[in-house]
Amino acid sequence: MYAFIWRKLPFGLAGKLTGSVLLGAATVALLWFVVFPWAEPLLPFDDVQVSQDADLTDPAGDVVPGNEPGDAPPGDEHDLPYDTERNNAPPPSPSR
């Protein structure tokens, strides 16, 4: 197909290169301004669903006990097997 288009473009090598660039630009413009806007509503990229599951209040508006910010669920204390209060890295070497 590309060889057929290349053979049909007029005006020697310079005309064929210019014609190829113009055909490529016309194809990109057609896709960008016609095809993609037509297809956008059919694509699921804007199908965002937000739920209220992370809300800290019950339907009556009261704060649910045990769901205050900062309360960890039972068994989720994140005990770390090492000390995070100090850095165990070796001291930096003196600069010379």
N, C-alpha and C positions, 0 to 999 in steps of 0.2 A: 504494500500500500504506500509506504513512504517513498519507495523508488518510483512509483507511478507519479506521485505528487511532484517529486524532484524533477522528473523528466518533463512534466507539463508546465513547470514554472518558466517564464520567459526571461530574456535579457542576460544570458550568460551566467557566470559564477556570482557576480555581484548582485544581479537581479534575483537569482535563486536564493542567496543568503538573505537578502532583504525580504523577499516573499515568504521565506520560511519563518523569519522572525515575526512578520505581520500575521501570518496564519496562526502561529503559536499564541501571540497576544490576543487575537480574535477569539481563539478557543478558550483561553483563560477568562477573558471578559464575559463570554457567553456563559461559562460555568458559574462565574462569580456573581453576575448580576441577574441571571435568569434561572438556571437549573438549581443552584443551591438555595436561593430564597423560596422557590417552589417546593423543594423537598424538606425544608426545615420543619414545618409543622408535622411532618410524618415521622420525624426522628425523635427518639426518646431522651435527648440530651437535657431538656428542661423539665423532665418529669421528676420533680423533687417532692418528697413526702416528708413532712415534719410531724413528729408525734409529741405528745405532752407527757411521755413516760418519765422524763427526767425532772419533772416538777417536784418541788419540795413541799407542796401544799396539797391537802386533800380537796375534794370538790367544794367543801364548805368554806375553804379559804384558810383553815387552821394549819399550823405547821405540824407535820406528822412526826410524832416522837421517834427519836432514833435516826431521823433523816436530816438533822441539822448539818450544815456544811462543816466538814472536819470530822464528823463521826464516821469511823470505818465500820463496815459490816462485820458481824461476829466472825472470827476466824480469819480476818483479813488485816492483821496488824503489820504485815510486811517486816517481820523480824529479819534483820540482816546478820549474817554470820561474821561480820567484820566491823571494825570501828570506823564510823564516818566522821568523827569529830577531828581527827588529825590526819595529816597526809603522810603516808608511808613511803613516799618517793625519796630517793637519795637526794641530798642537798646538791644544788647546782655547783658545777665546778667553777673555780674563780676565773674571772676573765683576765686575759693578759694583754 
